[in-house]
Amino acid sequence: MQTQPVAQPGKPALLSGIIIGVVLGIIHSAITIIIAQMAVNGGGSSAMITSLQLLVPLLWIIGFLFAGFWASKESGLISTGTLAGLFAGIFGSIIAGFGQIIATAITANLSSQAITQTSGMVLFTGYTAIFSVMILAIGAGAGVGAIGGLIGQSISNVRPQVAPQPLQVYAQPVMPYPYPAPQPMAAHQAPQPQSMAVPQTPQPQMPQTPILPEQ
């Protein structure tokens, strides 16, 4: 098991988010244009158009899961998968927005040849779909990317090393020296004067007469 320091999740998240987002945006644009062409030319049945419309959100979900899985497997962090899904939603929704504009222009061209009032409704519906795709892609990208990140972290060989925390040195509190509390002095008692020590005068000693031995 490989152990590495805590990695910055930005690089693998951005890489996987850009790649998956661009692929999702291109696929979404292609399917949207195909559906618009079928609606204009009448070459496809309603069941086929409905199947393609249901396929688009499924592809987005799978792409967000893979983006989060890929990024978290590289870094070992769930947050990397969340960022990867967010980036995939941002870049993918931008490209899908251009595809939605093309599809709206194709449908509006047919409507303008038929009824002018219907053309305005088609344009309004198309622009609403563009903003809806962008908002849903960004929001769903972060959420589904987190789920993919959880799966990627569980099988990742990278285990981020937790930064060591500084040791806390315990300082023993210093107990204050207990001073005796001053006793209150009674009002009727006067302070006693300290007795003066009288120095004692040494007494003079009498000289001793030496005792002569008897002859």
PyMOL CGO cylinders between C-alpha atoms (Angstrom):
from pymol import cmd
from pymol.cgo import CYLINDER

trace = [
    CYLINDER, 0.00, 0.00, 0.00, 1.51, 3.30, -1.09, 0.3, 1, 1, 1, 1, 1, 1,
    CYLINDER, 1.51, 3.30, -1.09, 1.49, 6.16, 1.37, 0.3, 1, 1, 1, 1, 1, 1,
    CYLINDER, 1.49, 6.16, 1.37, 1.89, 9.71, 0.19, 0.3, 1, 1, 1, 1, 1, 1,
    CYLINDER, 1.89, 9.71, 0.19, 1.49, 13.14, 1.76, 0.3, 1, 1, 1, 1, 1, 1,
    CYLINDER, 1.49, 13.14, 1.76, -1.80, 14.97, 1.37, 0.3, 1, 1, 1, 1, 1, 1,
    CYLINDER, -1.80, 14.97, 1.37, -2.05, 15.81, -2.35, 0.3, 1, 1, 1, 1, 1, 1,
    CYLINDER, -2.05, 15.81, -2.35, -3.55, 18.89, -3.89, 0.3, 1, 1, 1, 1, 1, 1,
    CYLINDER, -3.55, 18.89, -3.89, -6.83, 17.78, -5.48, 0.3, 1, 1, 1, 1, 1, 1,
    CYLINDER, -6.83, 17.78, -5.48, -6.85, 20.50, -8.15, 0.3, 1, 1, 1, 1, 1, 1,
    CYLINDER, -6.85, 20.50, -8.15, -4.68, 18.92, -10.84, 0.3, 1, 1, 1, 1, 1, 1,
    CYLINDER, -4.68, 18.92, -10.84, -6.33, 15.47, -11.23, 0.3, 1, 1, 1, 1, 1, 1,
    CYLINDER, -6.33, 15.47, -11.23, -9.77, 17.03, -10.77, 0.3, 1, 1, 1, 1, 1, 1,
    CYLINDER, -9.77, 17.03, -10.77, -9.18, 19.60, -13.51, 0.3, 1, 1, 1, 1, 1, 1,
    CYLINDER, -9.18, 19.60, -13.51, -7.69, 17.04, -15.90, 0.3, 1, 1, 1, 1, 1, 1,
    CYLINDER, -7.69, 17.04, -15.90, -10.50, 14.52, -15.59, 0.3, 1, 1, 1, 1, 1, 1,
    CYLINDER, -10.50, 14.52, -15.59, -13.14, 17.27, -15.49, 0.3, 1, 1, 1, 1, 1, 1,
    CYLINDER, -13.14, 17.27, -15.49, -11.98, 18.82, -18.75, 0.3, 1, 1, 1, 1, 1, 1,
    CYLINDER, -11.98, 18.82, -18.75, -11.71, 15.51, -20.62, 0.3, 1, 1, 1, 1, 1, 1,
    CYLINDER, -11.71, 15.51, -20.62, -15.01, 14.05, -19.42, 0.3, 1, 1, 1, 1, 1, 1,
    CYLINDER, -15.01, 14.05, -19.42, -16.80, 17.38, -19.73, 0.3, 1, 1, 1, 1, 1, 1,
    CYLINDER, -16.80, 17.38, -19.73, -15.74, 17.92, -23.33, 0.3, 1, 1, 1, 1, 1, 1,
    CYLINDER, -15.74, 17.92, -23.33, -16.76, 14.38, -24.28, 0.3, 1, 1, 1, 1, 1, 1,
    CYLINDER, -16.76, 14.38, -24.28, -20.15, 14.74, -22.58, 0.3, 1, 1, 1, 1, 1, 1,
    CYLINDER, -20.15, 14.74, -22.58, -20.74, 18.11, -24.21, 0.3, 1, 1, 1, 1, 1, 1,
    CYLINDER, -20.74, 18.11, -24.21, -19.98, 16.78, -27.68, 0.3, 1, 1, 1, 1, 1, 1,
    CYLINDER, -19.98, 16.78, -27.68, -22.22, 13.73, -27.23, 0.3, 1, 1, 1, 1, 1, 1,
    CYLINDER, -22.22, 13.73, -27.23, -25.04, 15.87, -25.84, 0.3, 1, 1, 1, 1, 1, 1,
    CYLINDER, -25.04, 15.87, -25.84, -24.75, 18.31, -28.74, 0.3, 1, 1, 1, 1, 1, 1,
    CYLINDER, -24.75, 18.31, -28.74, -24.73, 15.51, -31.33, 0.3, 1, 1, 1, 1, 1, 1,
    CYLINDER, -24.73, 15.51, -31.33, -27.82, 13.84, -29.87, 0.3, 1, 1, 1, 1, 1, 1,
    CYLINDER, -27.82, 13.84, -29.87, -29.65, 17.15, -29.56, 0.3, 1, 1, 1, 1, 1, 1,
    CYLINDER, -29.65, 17.15, -29.56, -28.93, 18.07, -33.20, 0.3, 1, 1, 1, 1, 1, 1,
    CYLINDER, -28.93, 18.07, -33.20, -30.00, 14.61, -34.36, 0.3, 1, 1, 1, 1, 1, 1,
    CYLINDER, -30.00, 14.61, -34.36, -33.29, 14.94, -32.46, 0.3, 1, 1, 1, 1, 1, 1,
    CYLINDER, -33.29, 14.94, -32.46, -33.85, 18.38, -34.02, 0.3, 1, 1, 1, 1, 1, 1,
    CYLINDER, -33.85, 18.38, -34.02, -33.16, 17.00, -37.50, 0.3, 1, 1, 1, 1, 1, 1,
    CYLINDER, -33.16, 17.00, -37.50, -35.60, 14.15, -36.92, 0.3, 1, 1, 1, 1, 1, 1,
    CYLINDER, -35.60, 14.15, -36.92, -38.26, 16.57, -35.74, 0.3, 1, 1, 1, 1, 1, 1,
    CYLINDER, -38.26, 16.57, -35.74, -37.75, 18.81, -38.78, 0.3, 1, 1, 1, 1, 1, 1,
    CYLINDER, -37.75, 18.81, -38.78, -37.56, 16.11, -41.46, 0.3, 1, 1, 1, 1, 1, 1,
    CYLINDER, -37.56, 16.11, -41.46, -39.91, 13.67, -39.78, 0.3, 1, 1, 1, 1, 1, 1,
    CYLINDER, -39.91, 13.67, -39.78, -37.45, 10.86, -40.36, 0.3, 1, 1, 1, 1, 1, 1,
    CYLINDER, -37.45, 10.86, -40.36, -37.68, 9.31, -36.90, 0.3, 1, 1, 1, 1, 1, 1,
    CYLINDER, -37.68, 9.31, -36.90, -40.48, 7.86, -34.88, 0.3, 1, 1, 1, 1, 1, 1,
    CYLINDER, -40.48, 7.86, -34.88, -41.59, 9.34, -31.60, 0.3, 1, 1, 1, 1, 1, 1,
    CYLINDER, -41.59, 9.34, -31.60, -40.32, 6.26, -29.74, 0.3, 1, 1, 1, 1, 1, 1,
    CYLINDER, -40.32, 6.26, -29.74, -36.82, 6.75, -31.13, 0.3, 1, 1, 1, 1, 1, 1,
    CYLINDER, -36.82, 6.75, -31.13, -36.81, 10.46, -30.25, 0.3, 1, 1, 1, 1, 1, 1,
    CYLINDER, -36.81, 10.46, -30.25, -37.98, 9.66, -26.73, 0.3, 1, 1, 1, 1, 1, 1,
    CYLINDER, -37.98, 9.66, -26.73, -35.28, 7.02, -26.34, 0.3, 1, 1, 1, 1, 1, 1,
    CYLINDER, -35.28, 7.02, -26.34, -32.60, 9.51, -27.38, 0.3, 1, 1, 1, 1, 1, 1,
    CYLINDER, -32.60, 9.51, -27.38, -33.96, 12.12, -24.98, 0.3, 1, 1, 1, 1, 1, 1,
    CYLINDER, -33.96, 12.12, -24.98, -33.81, 9.62, -22.11, 0.3, 1, 1, 1, 1, 1, 1,
    CYLINDER, -33.81, 9.62, -22.11, -30.30, 8.55, -23.12, 0.3, 1, 1, 1, 1, 1, 1,
    CYLINDER, -30.30, 8.55, -23.12, -28.87, 12.06, -22.65, 0.3, 1, 1, 1, 1, 1, 1,
    CYLINDER, -28.87, 12.06, -22.65, -29.25, 12.35, -18.82, 0.3, 1, 1, 1, 1, 1, 1,
    CYLINDER, -29.25, 12.35, -18.82, -28.06, 8.77, -18.40, 0.3, 1, 1, 1, 1, 1, 1,
    CYLINDER, -28.06, 8.77, -18.40, -24.85, 9.61, -20.25, 0.3, 1, 1, 1, 1, 1, 1,
    CYLINDER, -24.85, 9.61, -20.25, -24.33, 12.67, -18.04, 0.3, 1, 1, 1, 1, 1, 1,
    CYLINDER, -24.33, 12.67, -18.04, -24.70, 10.59, -14.87, 0.3, 1, 1, 1, 1, 1, 1,
    CYLINDER, -24.70, 10.59, -14.87, -22.27, 7.93, -16.10, 0.3, 1, 1, 1, 1, 1, 1,
    CYLINDER, -22.27, 7.93, -16.10, -19.78, 10.61, -17.17, 0.3, 1, 1, 1, 1, 1, 1,
    CYLINDER, -19.78, 10.61, -17.17, -19.90, 12.38, -13.79, 0.3, 1, 1, 1, 1, 1, 1,
    CYLINDER, -19.90, 12.38, -13.79, -19.44, 9.09, -11.96, 0.3, 1, 1, 1, 1, 1, 1,
    CYLINDER, -19.44, 9.09, -11.96, -16.43, 8.21, -14.08, 0.3, 1, 1, 1, 1, 1, 1,
    CYLINDER, -16.43, 8.21, -14.08, -14.90, 11.68, -13.67, 0.3, 1, 1, 1, 1, 1, 1,
    CYLINDER, -14.90, 11.68, -13.67, -15.17, 11.49, -9.87, 0.3, 1, 1, 1, 1, 1, 1,
    CYLINDER, -15.17, 11.49, -9.87, -13.94, 7.90, -9.84, 0.3, 1, 1, 1, 1, 1, 1,
    CYLINDER, -13.94, 7.90, -9.84, -10.92, 8.70, -11.99, 0.3, 1, 1, 1, 1, 1, 1,
    CYLINDER, -10.92, 8.70, -11.99, -9.84, 11.77, -10.04, 0.3, 1, 1, 1, 1, 1, 1,
    CYLINDER, -9.84, 11.77, -10.04, -10.28, 10.22, -6.59, 0.3, 1, 1, 1, 1, 1, 1,
    CYLINDER, -10.28, 10.22, -6.59, -8.43, 7.08, -7.63, 0.3, 1, 1, 1, 1, 1, 1,
    CYLINDER, -8.43, 7.08, -7.63, -5.44, 9.25, -8.55, 0.3, 1, 1, 1, 1, 1, 1,
    CYLINDER, -5.44, 9.25, -8.55, -5.40, 11.32, -5.36, 0.3, 1, 1, 1, 1, 1, 1,
    CYLINDER, -5.40, 11.32, -5.36, -7.13, 9.15, -2.78, 0.3, 1, 1, 1, 1, 1, 1,
    CYLINDER, -7.13, 9.15, -2.78, -9.44, 12.01, -1.74, 0.3, 1, 1, 1, 1, 1, 1,
    CYLINDER, -9.44, 12.01, -1.74, -13.22, 12.19, -2.09, 0.3, 1, 1, 1, 1, 1, 1,
    CYLINDER, -13.22, 12.19, -2.09, -13.05, 15.96, -2.49, 0.3, 1, 1, 1, 1, 1, 1,
    CYLINDER, -13.05, 15.96, -2.49, -11.10, 15.45, -5.71, 0.3, 1, 1, 1, 1, 1, 1,
    CYLINDER, -11.10, 15.45, -5.71, -14.04, 13.55, -7.19, 0.3, 1, 1, 1, 1, 1, 1,
    CYLINDER, -14.04, 13.55, -7.19, -16.42, 16.34, -6.20, 0.3, 1, 1, 1, 1, 1, 1,
    CYLINDER, -16.42, 16.34, -6.20, -14.24, 18.92, -7.95, 0.3, 1, 1, 1, 1, 1, 1,
    CYLINDER, -14.24, 18.92, -7.95, -13.87, 16.69, -11.00, 0.3, 1, 1, 1, 1, 1, 1,
    CYLINDER, -13.87, 16.69, -11.00, -17.65, 16.37, -11.33, 0.3, 1, 1, 1, 1, 1, 1,
    CYLINDER, -17.65, 16.37, -11.33, -18.01, 20.12, -10.91, 0.3, 1, 1, 1, 1, 1, 1,
    CYLINDER, -18.01, 20.12, -10.91, -15.44, 20.85, -13.63, 0.3, 1, 1, 1, 1, 1, 1,
    CYLINDER, -15.44, 20.85, -13.63, -17.02, 18.25, -15.93, 0.3, 1, 1, 1, 1, 1, 1,
    CYLINDER, -17.02, 18.25, -15.93, -20.40, 19.92, -15.45, 0.3, 1, 1, 1, 1, 1, 1,
    CYLINDER, -20.40, 19.92, -15.45, -19.00, 23.39, -16.20, 0.3, 1, 1, 1, 1, 1, 1,
    CYLINDER, -19.00, 23.39, -16.20, -17.08, 22.49, -19.37, 0.3, 1, 1, 1, 1, 1, 1,
    CYLINDER, -17.08, 22.49, -19.37, -19.68, 20.01, -20.56, 0.3, 1, 1, 1, 1, 1, 1,
    CYLINDER, -19.68, 20.01, -20.56, -22.58, 22.43, -20.12, 0.3, 1, 1, 1, 1, 1, 1,
    CYLINDER, -22.58, 22.43, -20.12, -20.75, 25.13, -22.09, 0.3, 1, 1, 1, 1, 1, 1,
    CYLINDER, -20.75, 25.13, -22.09, -20.26, 22.82, -25.09, 0.3, 1, 1, 1, 1, 1, 1,
    CYLINDER, -20.26, 22.82, -25.09, -23.77, 21.40, -24.71, 0.3, 1, 1, 1, 1, 1, 1,
    CYLINDER, -23.77, 21.40, -24.71, -25.10, 24.96, -24.73, 0.3, 1, 1, 1, 1, 1, 1,
    CYLINDER, -25.10, 24.96, -24.73, -23.63, 25.54, -28.18, 0.3, 1, 1, 1, 1, 1, 1,
    CYLINDER, -23.63, 25.54, -28.18, -25.19, 22.32, -29.41, 0.3, 1, 1, 1, 1, 1, 1,
    CYLINDER, -25.19, 22.32, -29.41, -28.52, 23.36, -27.96, 0.3, 1, 1, 1, 1, 1, 1,
    CYLINDER, -28.52, 23.36, -27.96, -28.26, 26.70, -29.79, 0.3, 1, 1, 1, 1, 1, 1,
    CYLINDER, -28.26, 26.70, -29.79, -27.68, 24.87, -33.10, 0.3, 1, 1, 1, 1, 1, 1,
    CYLINDER, -27.68, 24.87, -33.10, -30.61, 22.56, -32.47, 0.3, 1, 1, 1, 1, 1, 1,
    CYLINDER, -30.61, 22.56, -32.47, -32.82, 25.51, -31.57, 0.3, 1, 1, 1, 1, 1, 1,
    CYLINDER, -32.82, 25.51, -31.57, -31.79, 27.33, -34.74, 0.3, 1, 1, 1, 1, 1, 1,
    CYLINDER, -31.79, 27.33, -34.74, -32.68, 24.29, -36.85, 0.3, 1, 1, 1, 1, 1, 1,
    CYLINDER, -32.68, 24.29, -36.85, -36.10, 23.98, -35.23, 0.3, 1, 1, 1, 1, 1, 1,
    CYLINDER, -36.10, 23.98, -35.23, -36.73, 27.73, -35.41, 0.3, 1, 1, 1, 1, 1, 1,
    CYLINDER, -36.73, 27.73, -35.41, -35.90, 27.77, -39.12, 0.3, 1, 1, 1, 1, 1, 1,
    CYLINDER, -35.90, 27.77, -39.12, -38.63, 25.24, -39.78, 0.3, 1, 1, 1, 1, 1, 1,
    CYLINDER, -38.63, 25.24, -39.78, -41.09, 27.10, -37.59, 0.3, 1, 1, 1, 1, 1, 1,
    CYLINDER, -41.09, 27.10, -37.59, -40.40, 30.44, -39.24, 0.3, 1, 1, 1, 1, 1, 1,
    CYLINDER, -40.40, 30.44, -39.24, -41.36, 28.98, -42.59, 0.3, 1, 1, 1, 1, 1, 1,
    CYLINDER, -41.36, 28.98, -42.59, -44.65, 27.76, -41.14, 0.3, 1, 1, 1, 1, 1, 1,
    CYLINDER, -44.65, 27.76, -41.14, -45.95, 30.07, -38.42, 0.3, 1, 1, 1, 1, 1, 1,
    CYLINDER, -45.95, 30.07, -38.42, -44.16, 33.11, -36.98, 0.3, 1, 1, 1, 1, 1, 1,
    CYLINDER, -44.16, 33.11, -36.98, -45.81, 32.81, -33.56, 0.3, 1, 1, 1, 1, 1, 1,
    CYLINDER, -45.81, 32.81, -33.56, -44.60, 29.23, -33.18, 0.3, 1, 1, 1, 1, 1, 1,
    CYLINDER, -44.60, 29.23, -33.18, -41.07, 30.35, -34.02, 0.3, 1, 1, 1, 1, 1, 1,
    CYLINDER, -41.07, 30.35, -34.02, -40.97, 32.67, -31.00, 0.3, 1, 1, 1, 1, 1, 1,
    CYLINDER, -40.97, 32.67, -31.00, -42.14, 29.88, -28.74, 0.3, 1, 1, 1, 1, 1, 1,
    CYLINDER, -42.14, 29.88, -28.74, -39.46, 27.58, -30.09, 0.3, 1, 1, 1, 1, 1, 1,
    CYLINDER, -39.46, 27.58, -30.09, -36.74, 30.16, -29.41, 0.3, 1, 1, 1, 1, 1, 1,
    CYLINDER, -36.74, 30.16, -29.41, -37.98, 30.68, -25.86, 0.3, 1, 1, 1, 1, 1, 1,
    CYLINDER, -37.98, 30.68, -25.86, -38.04, 26.93, -25.26, 0.3, 1, 1, 1, 1, 1, 1,
    CYLINDER, -38.04, 26.93, -25.26, -34.56, 26.53, -26.70, 0.3, 1, 1, 1, 1, 1, 1,
    CYLINDER, -34.56, 26.53, -26.70, -32.96, 29.21, -24.55, 0.3, 1, 1, 1, 1, 1, 1,
    CYLINDER, -32.96, 29.21, -24.55, -34.73, 27.86, -21.48, 0.3, 1, 1, 1, 1, 1, 1,
    CYLINDER, -34.73, 27.86, -21.48, -33.31, 24.44, -22.26, 0.3, 1, 1, 1, 1, 1, 1,
    CYLINDER, -33.31, 24.44, -22.26, -29.80, 25.92, -22.55, 0.3, 1, 1, 1, 1, 1, 1,
    CYLINDER, -29.80, 25.92, -22.55, -29.87, 27.47, -19.08, 0.3, 1, 1, 1, 1, 1, 1,
    CYLINDER, -29.87, 27.47, -19.08, -31.53, 24.39, -17.62, 0.3, 1, 1, 1, 1, 1, 1,
    CYLINDER, -31.53, 24.39, -17.62, -28.83, 22.13, -19.00, 0.3, 1, 1, 1, 1, 1, 1,
    CYLINDER, -28.83, 22.13, -19.00, -26.07, 24.36, -17.61, 0.3, 1, 1, 1, 1, 1, 1,
    CYLINDER, -26.07, 24.36, -17.61, -27.57, 24.61, -14.12, 0.3, 1, 1, 1, 1, 1, 1,
    CYLINDER, -27.57, 24.61, -14.12, -28.44, 20.93, -13.87, 0.3, 1, 1, 1, 1, 1, 1,
    CYLINDER, -28.44, 20.93, -13.87, -25.08, 19.83, -15.25, 0.3, 1, 1, 1, 1, 1, 1,
    CYLINDER, -25.08, 19.83, -15.25, -23.09, 21.90, -12.76, 0.3, 1, 1, 1, 1, 1, 1,
    CYLINDER, -23.09, 21.90, -12.76, -25.22, 20.91, -9.77, 0.3, 1, 1, 1, 1, 1, 1,
    CYLINDER, -25.22, 20.91, -9.77, -25.47, 17.24, -10.66, 0.3, 1, 1, 1, 1, 1, 1,
    CYLINDER, -25.47, 17.24, -10.66, -21.78, 17.13, -11.52, 0.3, 1, 1, 1, 1, 1, 1,
    CYLINDER, -21.78, 17.13, -11.52, -20.70, 18.02, -8.00, 0.3, 1, 1, 1, 1, 1, 1,
    CYLINDER, -20.70, 18.02, -8.00, -23.13, 15.58, -6.37, 0.3, 1, 1, 1, 1, 1, 1,
    CYLINDER, -23.13, 15.58, -6.37, -22.61, 12.60, -8.66, 0.3, 1, 1, 1, 1, 1, 1,
    CYLINDER, -22.61, 12.60, -8.66, -18.88, 13.29, -8.77, 0.3, 1, 1, 1, 1, 1, 1,
    CYLINDER, -18.88, 13.29, -8.77, -18.74, 12.93, -4.98, 0.3, 1, 1, 1, 1, 1, 1,
    CYLINDER, -18.74, 12.93, -4.98, -20.35, 9.48, -5.27, 0.3, 1, 1, 1, 1, 1, 1,
    CYLINDER, -20.35, 9.48, -5.27, -17.81, 8.50, -7.92, 0.3, 1, 1, 1, 1, 1, 1,
    CYLINDER, -17.81, 8.50, -7.92, -15.06, 9.88, -5.70, 0.3, 1, 1, 1, 1, 1, 1,
    CYLINDER, -15.06, 9.88, -5.70, -16.19, 7.66, -2.85, 0.3, 1, 1, 1, 1, 1, 1,
    CYLINDER, -16.19, 7.66, -2.85, -15.93, 4.62, -5.12, 0.3, 1, 1, 1, 1, 1, 1,
    CYLINDER, -15.93, 4.62, -5.12, -12.56, 5.71, -6.45, 0.3, 1, 1, 1, 1, 1, 1,
    CYLINDER, -12.56, 5.71, -6.45, -11.12, 6.30, -3.00, 0.3, 1, 1, 1, 1, 1, 1,
    CYLINDER, -11.12, 6.30, -3.00, -12.18, 2.84, -1.83, 0.3, 1, 1, 1, 1, 1, 1,
    CYLINDER, -12.18, 2.84, -1.83, -10.06, 1.12, -4.49, 0.3, 1, 1, 1, 1, 1, 1,
    CYLINDER, -10.06, 1.12, -4.49, -7.26, 3.66, -4.70, 0.3, 1, 1, 1, 1, 1, 1,
    CYLINDER, -7.26, 3.66, -4.70, -3.70, 2.60, -3.89, 0.3, 1, 1, 1, 1, 1, 1,
    CYLINDER, -3.70, 2.60, -3.89, -2.87, 6.06, -2.62, 0.3, 1, 1, 1, 1, 1, 1,
    CYLINDER, -2.87, 6.06, -2.62, -3.43, 6.70, 1.06, 0.3, 1, 1, 1, 1, 1, 1,
    CYLINDER, -3.43, 6.70, 1.06, -2.81, 10.30, 2.08, 0.3, 1, 1, 1, 1, 1, 1,
    CYLINDER, -2.81, 10.30, 2.08, -0.66, 10.63, 5.16, 0.3, 1, 1, 1, 1, 1, 1,
    CYLINDER, -0.66, 10.63, 5.16, -2.21, 12.63, 7.94, 0.3, 1, 1, 1, 1, 1, 1,
    CYLINDER, -2.21, 12.63, 7.94, -0.06, 15.60, 8.92, 0.3, 1, 1, 1, 1, 1, 1,
    CYLINDER, -0.06, 15.60, 8.92, 1.41, 15.09, 12.41, 0.3, 1, 1, 1, 1, 1, 1,
    CYLINDER, 1.41, 15.09, 12.41, 0.01, 17.35, 15.05, 0.3, 1, 1, 1, 1, 1, 1,
    CYLINDER, 0.01, 17.35, 15.05, 2.38, 19.26, 17.34, 0.3, 1, 1, 1, 1, 1, 1,
    CYLINDER, 2.38, 19.26, 17.34, 2.87, 17.82, 20.79, 0.3, 1, 1, 1, 1, 1, 1,
    CYLINDER, 2.87, 17.82, 20.79, 1.17, 19.69, 23.58, 0.3, 1, 1, 1, 1, 1, 1,
    CYLINDER, 1.17, 19.69, 23.58, 3.49, 20.24, 26.53, 0.3, 1, 1, 1, 1, 1, 1,
    CYLINDER, 3.49, 20.24, 26.53, 1.68, 20.19, 29.84, 0.3, 1, 1, 1, 1, 1, 1,
    CYLINDER, 1.68, 20.19, 29.84, 2.95, 22.82, 32.25, 0.3, 1, 1, 1, 1, 1, 1,
    CYLINDER, 2.95, 22.82, 32.25, 2.28, 22.09, 35.90, 0.3, 1, 1, 1, 1, 1, 1,
    CYLINDER, 2.28, 22.09, 35.90, 0.54, 25.04, 37.51, 0.3, 1, 1, 1, 1, 1, 1,
    CYLINDER, 0.54, 25.04, 37.51, 2.57, 26.87, 40.15, 0.3, 1, 1, 1, 1, 1, 1,
    CYLINDER, 2.57, 26.87, 40.15, 0.83, 26.89, 43.49, 0.3, 1, 1, 1, 1, 1, 1,
    CYLINDER, 0.83, 26.89, 43.49, 1.09, 30.24, 45.30, 0.3, 1, 1, 1, 1, 1, 1,
    CYLINDER, 1.09, 30.24, 45.30, 2.80, 30.26, 48.70, 0.3, 1, 1, 1, 1, 1, 1,
    CYLINDER, 2.80, 30.26, 48.70, 0.14, 30.37, 51.43, 0.3, 1, 1, 1, 1, 1, 1,
    CYLINDER, 0.14, 30.37, 51.43, 0.62, 33.54, 53.43, 0.3, 1, 1, 1, 1, 1, 1,
    CYLINDER, 0.62, 33.54, 53.43, -1.22, 33.76, 56.77, 0.3, 1, 1, 1, 1, 1, 1,
    CYLINDER, -1.22, 33.76, 56.77, -4.15, 36.08, 56.65, 0.3, 1, 1, 1, 1, 1, 1,
    CYLINDER, -4.15, 36.08, 56.65, -3.71, 39.19, 58.79, 0.3, 1, 1, 1, 1, 1, 1,
    CYLINDER, -3.71, 39.19, 58.79, -5.69, 39.04, 62.00, 0.3, 1, 1, 1, 1, 1, 1,
    CYLINDER, -5.69, 39.04, 62.00, -7.91, 42.02, 62.65, 0.3, 1, 1, 1, 1, 1, 1,
    CYLINDER, -7.91, 42.02, 62.65, -6.83, 44.08, 65.65, 0.3, 1, 1, 1, 1, 1, 1,
    CYLINDER, -6.83, 44.08, 65.65, -9.41, 44.94, 68.25, 0.3, 1, 1, 1, 1, 1, 1,
    CYLINDER, -9.41, 44.94, 68.25, -10.18, 48.58, 68.68, 0.3, 1, 1, 1, 1, 1, 1,
    CYLINDER, -10.18, 48.58, 68.68, -9.72, 48.55, 72.47, 0.3, 1, 1, 1, 1, 1, 1,
    CYLINDER, -9.72, 48.55, 72.47, -6.41, 46.78, 72.41, 0.3, 1, 1, 1, 1, 1, 1,
    CYLINDER, -6.41, 46.78, 72.41, -3.27, 48.82, 71.92, 0.3, 1, 1, 1, 1, 1, 1,
    CYLINDER, -3.27, 48.82, 71.92, -0.26, 47.23, 70.39, 0.3, 1, 1, 1, 1, 1, 1,
    CYLINDER, -0.26, 47.23, 70.39, 2.14, 45.87, 73.03, 0.3, 1, 1, 1, 1, 1, 1,
    CYLINDER, 2.14, 45.87, 73.03, 5.64, 47.39, 72.89, 0.3, 1, 1, 1, 1, 1, 1,
    CYLINDER, 5.64, 47.39, 72.89, 8.40, 44.96, 72.39, 0.3, 1, 1, 1, 1, 1, 1,
    CYLINDER, 8.40, 44.96, 72.39, 10.54, 44.39, 75.52, 0.3, 1, 1, 1, 1, 1, 1,
    CYLINDER, 10.54, 44.39, 75.52, 14.01, 45.80, 75.34, 0.3, 1, 1, 1, 1, 1, 1,
    CYLINDER, 14.01, 45.80, 75.34, 16.68, 43.30, 76.09, 0.3, 1, 1, 1, 1, 1, 1,
    CYLINDER, 16.68, 43.30, 76.09, 19.03, 44.66, 78.85, 0.3, 1, 1, 1, 1, 1, 1,
    CYLINDER, 19.03, 44.66, 78.85, 22.60, 43.66, 78.18, 0.3, 1, 1, 1, 1, 1, 1,
    CYLINDER, 22.60, 43.66, 78.18, 24.23, 41.89, 81.14, 0.3, 1, 1, 1, 1, 1, 1,
    CYLINDER, 24.23, 41.89, 81.14, 27.56, 43.32, 82.50, 0.3, 1, 1, 1, 1, 1, 1,
    CYLINDER, 27.56, 43.32, 82.50, 30.15, 40.60, 83.15, 0.3, 1, 1, 1, 1, 1, 1,
    CYLINDER, 30.15, 40.60, 83.15, 31.16, 40.35, 86.93, 0.3, 1, 1, 1, 1, 1, 1,
    CYLINDER, 31.16, 40.35, 86.93, 34.89, 40.88, 87.71, 0.3, 1, 1, 1, 1, 1, 1,
    CYLINDER, 34.89, 40.88, 87.71, 36.59, 37.71, 88.89, 0.3, 1, 1, 1, 1, 1, 1,
    CYLINDER, 36.59, 37.71, 88.89, 38.81, 37.70, 92.05, 0.3, 1, 1, 1, 1, 1, 1,
    CYLINDER, 38.81, 37.70, 92.05, 42.41, 36.60, 91.47, 0.3, 1, 1, 1, 1, 1, 1,
    CYLINDER, 42.41, 36.60, 91.47, 43.12, 33.18, 93.00, 0.3, 1, 1, 1, 1, 1, 1,
    CYLINDER, 43.12, 33.18, 93.00, 46.08, 32.86, 95.50, 0.3, 1, 1, 1, 1, 1, 1,
    CYLINDER, 46.08, 32.86, 95.50, 48.45, 30.07, 94.53, 0.3, 1, 1, 1, 1, 1, 1,
    CYLINDER, 48.45, 30.07, 94.53, 48.80, 27.34, 97.23, 0.3, 1, 1, 1, 1, 1, 1,
    CYLINDER, 48.80, 27.34, 97.23, 52.44, 26.73, 98.23, 0.3, 1, 1, 1, 1, 1, 1,
    CYLINDER, 52.44, 26.73, 98.23, 53.49, 23.19, 99.00, 0.3, 1, 1, 1, 1, 1, 1,
    CYLINDER, 53.49, 23.19, 99.00, 54.36, 22.38, 102.62, 0.3, 1, 1, 1, 1, 1, 1,
    CYLINDER, 54.36, 22.38, 102.62, 58.06, 21.92, 103.47, 0.3, 1, 1, 1, 1, 1, 1,
]
cmd.load_cgo(trace, "trace")
